Amino acid sequence: SEANFEFDLIVIGAGYGGFDAAKHAAEHGLSVAIIESREMGGTCVNRGCVPSKALLAASGKVRELADAEHLSSFGIHAAPVRFERRKIAEHANQLVKNIRNNLTKALERSGVKILRGYGRIEGTQKVGLRESNGVDRLISAKDIVIATGSDPFVPPGIETDGRTVFTSDEAINLEWLPRWIAIIGSGYIGLEFADVYTALGCEVTMIEALERVMPTFDTDIAKIAGRNLIQGRDIDARAGVLASKVSPGCPVKIELSDVKNRELLEELEVDAVLVATGRVPTSAGLNLESVGVKTNRGYIPIDDSMRVLVDGKPLKNLWAVGDVTGKLMLAHTAAAQGTVAVDNILGKNREIDYRSIPAATFTHPEISSVGMAESEAKEFAEKNNFELGIVRSYFKANSKALAELESDGLMKLLFRKDNGEVLGAHIYGLHAADLIQEVANAVARRQKVNELAIEVHTHPTLSEVIEVAYKQAVAQLKQS
Ligand code: FAD
């Protein structure tokens, strides 16, 4: 007989993943509870996308106004730039509050019950809730969605105090501006904060353990972007060295070691250290063992319908979405996964297509990508016996970019030479984060360069960089 459940759906974690799942379910008539132990909105709203983009908006304006050479090329001569750190921080803080309130209200309006406290799994259809006041409750639901997100990863040897050695969790508060900051890690978070700190006058040293700076980016893109975003900003970037020991204080002491033999190479003394070495899933306290789920370094294994896997087999009523699943850890991925999970709960048969999910780094200028990396595409081409097509389209050939005096940029397009299908794209240049969407849509629809190249683009716009790439690709198809 059908058991009596308190809710149709319980969602654990109110970040973007949990928010979208809960709202979507409530709007489709399910009774929904969402459990959150910290602030509503999760990482993105409180400690991630939202405040970091507010800081980057400010740094972009400072950068533009402070670049006298750039302005004078337009015949503009501005007074020296002055900025107030406190106001920049306040803008970010206020934005966080507004978005958090809007999001909470939207959940309430759609009828979602918000439960404040810590949730853990007590069976595939039961959740133990430790309320903020310490009271324990057991609640049941037909389905459970886990959306507990991720936290900053701090490598061994690095000690944080939140004040002189900190992660993005604290950096977003911009409480003080160090004269000299070392950023450990050159992924997108490290790069975005380097953009902010250099614009605000800090000296930046960047430490990357892998062989090259910006290791997660396409090599060509990293080369051209790095010339501007790293060398152009006088960032002292060191790749292939390990920050093996970091001790907070005044000054902060950093030991740099050889990655391979751990031999001490150098000691640095700086005012502050930002640890931007990736993120780890928040799953340790969830009691997943009780339902037989074995995590992979903390990540919850799922299939493409978001069902949690036990020994490779999907469970019926337990779902996981967002950063805790380790798939393209971005806010819009989490949200998309949340919607897909609920659609499946509602009986629709949906899977997620990770290949068409774009990613962006909001430096000035921006970097973006969708689909396959070149190495991945090469492997795919070899396995499937076709030739990989690669074309490059430059912003310096684009009228709009030239008019803006922002012609530093490159788009690299990867496509199948046998049938013209777009496999991926990587863009560095003005508004790259917005530009990538056009290619993402093409990847989602498995479109081919022949049909894309005849679509008319507005002139003059940056989107013509993409049109040129498609046209070059068609020319390559004709040649082969
Ligand atoms: P989270 O947002 O981490 O939310 C999980 C929530 O679950 C948290 O609120 C947590 O308190 C709660 N929780 C955890 N365990 C429990 C429990 N047991 N009981 C109750 N509650 C629990 N992404 C982008 O797409 N674009 C960007 O520009 C971008 N910029 C970023 C900048 C920075 C500095 C950082 C750190 C991240 C950025 N991201 C960005 C990534 C983005 O923030 C994450 O991908 C996104 O927040 C993941 O959403 P989520 O719902 O999976 O998890």
Boltz pocket constraint, residues with backbone or C-beta under 6 A from the ligand:
constraints:
  - pocket:
      binder: B
      contacts: [[A, 12], [A, 13], [A, 14], [A, 15], [A, 16], [A, 17], [A, 18], [A, 35], [A, 36], [A, 37], [A, 38], [A, 39], [A, 40], [A, 41], [A, 42], [A, 43], [A, 44], [A, 45], [A, 47], [A, 48], [A, 49], [A, 50], [A, 52], [A, 53], [A, 117], [A, 118], [A, 119], [A, 120], [A, 147], [A, 148], [A, 149], [A, 150], [A, 168], [A, 189], [A, 282], [A, 285], [A, 286], [A, 321], [A, 322], [A, 323], [A, 324], [A, 328], [A, 329], [A, 330], [A, 331], [A, 332], [A, 333], [A, 334], [A, 360], [A, 362]]
      max_distance: 6.0
